[in-house]
Amino acid sequence: MRTVEFQTELGPDRMLAIPERVAASLPSSGKATVLVFVDLDPEDEAWREASYKQFLRDESDEDAVYDKYR
């Protein structure tokens, strides 16, 4: 699974516009799951982005204690 994230403006017609740079990276067919977050608090968004980056990082030294249980 690949995740693509972008921000867009909601208009009165309730249509979501996909930015051209994002659309160019999408396959021409297939299924996709769409999540829509609206009215995000800037602090919540910063926390979500930081936690996602932390999740993608390699395991930290603090987590090494669990290695012997694998």
C-alpha positions as CSV (number, residue, x, y, z in Angstrom):
1,M,0.0,0.0,0.0
2,R,1.2,3.5,-0.8
3,T,-0.1,6.6,0.9
4,V,-0.4,10.0,-0.9
5,E,-1.2,13.0,1.2
6,F,-2.2,16.5,0.0
7,Q,-4.3,19.5,1.0
8,T,-7.0,20.9,-1.1
9,E,-9.8,23.5,-0.8
10,L,-13.4,22.5,-0.4
11,G,-15.8,24.4,-2.6
12,P,-19.5,24.9,-2.5
13,D,-20.0,22.0,-5.0
14,R,-18.4,19.5,-2.4
15,M,-16.0,18.2,-5.0
16,L,-12.4,17.4,-4.0
17,A,-9.7,18.6,-6.4
18,I,-6.6,16.5,-6.7
19,P,-3.5,18.6,-7.3
20,E,-1.9,18.0,-10.7
21,R,1.4,16.8,-9.2
22,V,-0.5,14.3,-7.1
23,A,-2.7,13.1,-10.0
24,A,0.3,12.5,-12.2
25,S,1.7,10.0,-9.6
26,L,-1.5,8.0,-9.4
27,P,-2.2,4.9,-11.4
28,S,-4.7,5.2,-14.3
29,S,-7.0,2.6,-12.8
30,G,-7.7,0.6,-9.6
31,K,-9.2,1.2,-6.2
32,A,-8.3,3.7,-3.6
33,T,-9.4,4.5,-0.1
34,V,-9.9,8.2,0.7
35,L,-9.9,9.7,4.1
36,V,-11.0,13.3,4.5
37,F,-9.9,15.4,7.5
38,V,-11.6,18.8,7.8
39,D,-11.1,21.8,10.2
40,L,-7.9,20.4,11.6
41,D,-6.3,22.3,14.5
42,P,-2.8,23.3,13.3
43,E,-1.4,21.7,16.5
44,D,-3.2,18.5,15.8
45,E,-1.9,18.5,12.2
46,A,1.7,19.1,13.4
47,W,1.4,16.3,16.0
48,R,0.0,13.9,13.3
49,E,2.8,14.7,10.9
50,A,5.5,14.3,13.6
51,S,4.1,11.0,14.8
52,Y,3.9,9.7,11.2
53,K,7.6,10.6,10.6
54,Q,8.5,8.9,13.9
55,F,6.6,5.8,12.9
56,L,8.5,5.6,9.6
57,R,11.9,5.9,11.3
58,D,14.1,3.0,12.2
59,E,13.7,1.6,15.7
60,S,15.1,3.9,18.4
61,D,17.7,2.8,21.0
62,E,14.9,2.9,23.6
63,D,13.1,0.1,21.7
64,A,16.2,-2.1,21.6
65,V,15.2,-3.6,25.0
66,Y,12.4,-5.5,23.2
67,D,14.7,-7.1,20.7
68,K,15.4,-10.1,22.9
69,Y,11.7,-11.0,22.9
70,R,11.4,-11.5,19.1
